[in-house]
């Protein structure tokens, strides 16, 4: 089950109340409504744990800056969850199998969180990234959670709600008392998650498209705070490839997220263009 939670400064649109610290002008995508519980994605029973999970593009269905995430806690047992690193990247993979997991992930992995995971109470607990992760909505979202050293309880561990993805393995995880594991075992049990998107930039991107379709390229001077006379703007895709030399041909673009950049030397500020 996927829920899209749209918040504004005036009201909340949802089928149920979303607890703080969710803020205004954010859009939250909720994936999973299962009621099973287990120790993942942070296993405190052992000294170290590692977890990797895929959330599909069809489940997210939104491009933009991911500014935070949350998991649904069933029990905290009054424990802290320290030394947590969370990485994100996009992938074409739709399933995971038993195999290696990078415990020092290189690019294109992006570190979005390095610190303690909040385990204050049952219900949804959230973090907000210091730097947003840009999700293009072209691939699936792969999340890697590395739980660094913290003396294991070898008893109770916090527990989170999950939804089964059977017959497709979309999670793999592992634990150790000696070191961060370098491999994982596949599982159907994927934690229910909320992904927070910033609404900032989405409205601006749609406004840029509107101005393009109206043939008002000159209005971009105000958007960019760029005053060069007769400036031209080029359109790039999410991977930095130039798509159009003449941005007035925007009608030819398929749906997606693009970037607009003035075609002049020495100016590198870009803006998002939303085609929908």
N, C-alpha and C positions, 0 to 999 in steps of 0.2 A: 504494500500500500504506500502511495506517495502523496504527501500533503504539501501544498505550497502555501506558506504563511506570509502574507503581505502586511507589513506594518507601516503606519504613517504616524505623524505627530498627533493626529486627531483621534484615530480609532484603530482597532485591531480587527482584521478579517481572518477568521479561523473557526474551526468547529470546537475548539476548546482554548482556554486561556494558556498563554505561553509565559512561563515564569521569567523574571529578570535573571540575567542582565541583558537580555535582548533589547535592542535600542530601536528608536524610530528610523524610518527610511532604510529598512533592511528587508530582504526577502529570504525566507528560510524554507528549504526543501527538506522534508522528512521522508526517509526511506526505511521501510520496515515497520511492522506492527506486531511482530511475534511476541509471545509471552513466556517463552523458554528463557532460562537464566543460566549463566556460567561465568567463569573467572575472566573472560576475555572482553576487551582487548588488552588489559593490563593485569597480568597474573602476579599477585604478590606472594603466592605460596613459596616460590623459589627466589633466589637472589637476582636473577636476570630473566627477561622474557623478550620475545620478538613476535610481531604480528604484522600480517600483510593482508589487505583486502581490496577487492574490486567493487566499485559501484558504477553501474552502467550508464552510458550517455542517455539511454532511453528513460532511465529512472530520474536523472537530473534535469535534462532537457532545458538547460539555461546556460548561456555564456556570460562571463563576467568575472569580477574579482570575488573570490571566496575570502571572506574576512574572518571567519570563525567556524567552529564545529562543536557539536555536543553529542554525548552518549547518554543513554537512559539507564540510570543506576537503580538496581533492585535492593542492594544492601551495601553499606559502607564499612561496617564492622569497626568504625572509628579509626580507620587506618589512613595514612598519607600515601600518596603515589608520587614519588620523587624521581629525579633523573630521567625525565621523559623527553625523547626527541621524536618529532613527527615530521615526516617527509611526504610530499605529494608529487605526482607526475601524471601525465596522460599516457594511455596505452591502447593498443589495438586488441590486446588480449581480453578475452571474456571469461576465462576460467584460470584457476591456479592448480598446480599439482605438487606433490612432494618434490622438494628440490631446494636449491641454494637461495638464500635471501641475503642481499648485501647489507652487512652491518656497518659499513662505512660507505654509504651510497654516493656514487659520482653523479655528475650531470647526466641526464636531464632531471634527476631528483632535485627538489627544492625543499630546503629546511624551512618549515613554517612555525615550528614551536620547539623551544628548548627550555625546559623548566619542570615545574610541578603540575600534575593534572589535578584539578579540583575534585575533592571527594567529600564534600561538606554535608550532603544530605541525599536521601533518596530522591528520585525524579531526574529531570534533565540537568546535567552539569555541563558548562560551556567554557571554552577558551576563545580568545580573540587574538588573531595573529598580529605580531608587530608589523609585518609586511604582508599584504594580501597575496594570494596565489591566483594568477590569472588562468581561468579555465575556459578553453575555446569552444567547448561543446561539440568538438569533432571526434574526440576519442573517449574512452572510458576513464574514470578517475581511479588511480591506484594510490592507496594510502599505506605508508609504512610506519609502524610505531616501534621504536626501540626503547625498551625499559632497561636503563642502565642499573648499576649496582645499588641495591638497597637490601639490607638483611631480610631474607624471606621469613615469613611467619611460620611456614611448615604446619599451617593450621588454617584458620579462616583467611579468606581473601575477599575483597570487594567483588560484587557480581553485577553483571549488566544484562539487559534484555537483548535477545537476538531473534532473528527470523531465519528459517532454513531456506537455502537456495537450491535444495535437492531438485533435480539430479545433477546440478552443476556446482562443482567446487569453486567458490569465489573467495576463500580464505585459506591461508596457511599460517601456522604459528608453532612456536617451540619455547621451551624453558630450559634453564640450566642453573646450577649453583656455582659453576666454575667460571663461566664467561658468557658474553653475549652470543647466543647461537648463530651459526652461519647458514643454517638450513631450517626448513619448516615442514610440517605435515599438513596435508590438505584437510579442509573441513567444510561442511555445508553451513555451519552456524555463523552467520554474519551479524555483527552487532547492529541494532537499530541506530540510525544516525540522523542528525540534523546538520545541514550545511548552510551557512549564512552567506548571502550575497549582498554586496553593497548596491543600493539603488542608484547611488551617485555614478555618473558616467553613462548609465543606461538611457536616462532621459536626454542627456546631452547628445549621445550617439544617435538617437532617433531624431533629434532636432537638426543635427548635421545632415542626415538623410533628407529631411524635409526641405532644407535649404538647397541641397543638390538638385532635387527633383523640380524645384521652382526656378532653377537656373540662377541662384543667388550666390554664386561662388565668392563674390566680393564680400559677402557678410562674414566669411571666415576670418577676415582681418580682426574683427572684434573677438571672435572665439579664441583665436590664437594670440591676441595682443601683438599682432604682427602687421606692420604698416607699409610693407613694400608694395609699390603700385604695380598693378597687373600681375600679382603673384599667381603662380599656378600650383596646384596641389596634386600629388600622386597618391594612389591607394595601394596599400600593401596588405597581404594576408597575415594571419597570426604567426607565420613562420618567417616573416621578413621578406617574402618574395613580392616584387612589384607586380600588381595585377593590372592596373590601369594607369596610363600616362595622363589621360584626361579624365578627371574625376566626374565630369558632367555625363559620362557614360555609365553612371551608377545603376541605371535601370537594367543593365545587362548582368549585374552581379547576382549570383544565387544567395539565398539566405545565409547569414552568418555574421561574424565579427570581423571587421577590417580596421586598418589604421590609416589615418590621413596625415600626410607630411608635406609641408611646403617644399617645392622643388627649387631650393636655393641652397647654396653652400653656407655652412656655418650655423644652420638652424636645425635643431634636432628634436624640438618638442613635437609630440604627436598627439592626436586625439582619436578616440574610438568612433567608428562608424557602424551603426547597427542597421543591417538589411533584414527585413522581416516581411 
